[in-house]
């Protein structure tokens, strides 16, 4: 199915501006999670990286963002460990 650029931009705004999860935005628009992830990757503006001239507020924002990314990565790692253990038990 083909979607208009306007629909894609509106869907990405749900994630970037309204802070909806990818899954919630995908469900609201009627597309799959991988499709929504692809749209976000293609359309969303890149996250600015703090440089040596960053303000305290920018550094605080970056710190919060990095902590959230770390927490998400740790959770994903834990899920993968549990899945690996589960499938290791299931295999002959």
N, C-alpha and C positions, 0 to 999 in steps of 0.2 A: 504494500500500500504506500502511496505517496502522500506526504504531508507538506503543507505550505511552510515557507520560511517564517511567516508570522506566527503560526501555531507553534513551531519549534522554539522561537524566541520567547513566546509567552510561557511555554512549558519550562524553559530554562529559568525564567524569572521566578517561577514558583520555588525553585531550589535556591537560587542565588540571592533573591531579594526577600522572599517570604519565608525563607528558611525551612521549607518543606523537605522531608526526606526524599531521596530518589524514588523509593518505592511508592510513597504517597503521591508524588507528582505524576509518576508513571500511571498509577491507577486512575487519578483524576483525569488524565488526558486520554487514557485508553490505549497505552502502548506498553511494551515490555520493559522491565528494568534495564536490560542491556541497551535497548534503544535509547532510553532516557539518559543513561550514562554516556552514550556516544554523543548525544546532542549537547550535553553539558560540557563534555571535553572539547567539542568543536566550537561551541558558541560562547561559553562563559569567558569573561575576561581573565587573563592570567592573574594569579595572586601576586601582588607586589612584594618583593623581598626587601627587607630593611637593609639599608646601607649604613655607612659610617656617619651619615648626616641625619639619621632617623631621630625623631622626637621620642620622648618618653611614652607618649600615648601610642605611637606606632610600634614601639618595642613591646609594650604591654599587650597590644593586639596580636602581634606576632607570637609572643610567648603563649597566649591563650590558644591560638590556632595550632601551634606546634604540640602543645599538651594534648589537645583534642585529637590530633592526628596520631600521636603516639598511643593514646588510649585505644583508638580504633584499631591500630595495627596490632597492639598487644591482644585485643579481643579476637581479631581475626586469626592470629597465631594460635591462641588457645583453642579456638574452634577447629582449626586444622589439625592440631595435635590430637584432640578427642576423636575427630573423624578418622585419622590415621590409625589410632588404636582400635577403634570400632571395626574398621575394615580389615585390619590385621587379624583380629579374632575370627572374623567371618570367613576368611580365605582358608582353603584346605591345606 
